[in-house]
Amino acid sequence: MKRSRRNHSPAFKAKVALQAIRGDKTLSELAQQHQVHPTQITAWKQQLLEHAAELFANGQSLVEDSQQRVQELRAKIGELTMERDFLSNALGRFPGPSAKR
């Protein structure tokens, strides 16, 4: 019987690849424990090793990007608050039913 294709989470792949790098168990033991093919573990291990440097290189830019995004969002909040206050005051000047509750 053929098994259906499984999709493993990135966290699972990282965990298995780190175990393979540690070398506490053989690839065969890890494959049996996690029910994946040894070739798949080797591929995940290689991906982890190839992209590990990017994690540290991008770490600083991610912090800077998030700080910049927070500043942009705060500016937008201020802009929208001013617009709301202006429209609320302008609506109060018209006679008739008010939108204020």
N, C-alpha and C positions, 0 to 999 in steps of 0.2 A: 504494500500500500504506500502510495506516495504522500509525503507530508506537504501541507500547504506552505506557501512562502510566509516566513515570519519577518516582521519588522521589529528590530531591537531599538530601544531608546538610546539616545546619545550617552546618557548616564551609565547604562548597562555596558555599552561598548567601551567607555572610558575605564570602568571598573575592571573589566576583563583584560583590557590592554595593559593596565597598570600591574595587574597580577602577573601577566606574562613578562613584563619588564623586570619585575622583582625577581623572578626566577625561582620562587619557592616551590613551584610545581612545574612539571613538564607540560608542554603544549597538549599532549594527549590527555593528561589528567585534567587540565583546565577544560578541554573540549568535552570530556565526559561529564564533568561537574556541571557545566553550563549548557550542555546539549547543543553545541555548535561545532562546526567542522574546524579542525586545527588550522587549515588554510585561512579561514575567516579570521581567526584570532591573530594570525601573522599579519594579515592585511590591516586590522585595526591597530595593532602595535606599530606598524610602519607609519600609518597615518598620524598616530599620536606623536611619534618621534619627529616626523617631518613638520608638524604644525605647532609643536610646543614653543618654539621661538616666537611665533606670531602672537601667542598669548601674552608674553612679556613685552613685546614691542608695541602691541596695541593697547595695553593696559592704561598707559598714561593718556593716550589720545581719547580713550573712552571716557575717562574722568573729565577731561577738558570739554568734550562734546556734550556731556550731560550737564555740566555747569553752564555752558553757553545756552543750552536748551532751556534750563530753568530760568535764566535771565530773560530769554525771549518770551517765555510763558508769563512771567511776572509783568513784563511790559504790556503784553496783550491783555492781561487781567485789568491792569490800570486803565488801559484804553477803553475796554468794554464797560468798566465801572463808570467812567466819565460819560460815555455815550448813554448809558442807562439813566444816570442822574439827569442829564440834559433832556432826554426824551420824557422822563417823568415830570420834570418841571414844566416843559412845554405843554404836555397834555393837561396839566392842572390849570393852564391859562384859558382853555377853551370851555365855553359854557356847555352844560348838558351832562349826560352820564359820564362818570370818570372810570377809567380802567383800574384805578387804585381801589383796593379792597381793604 
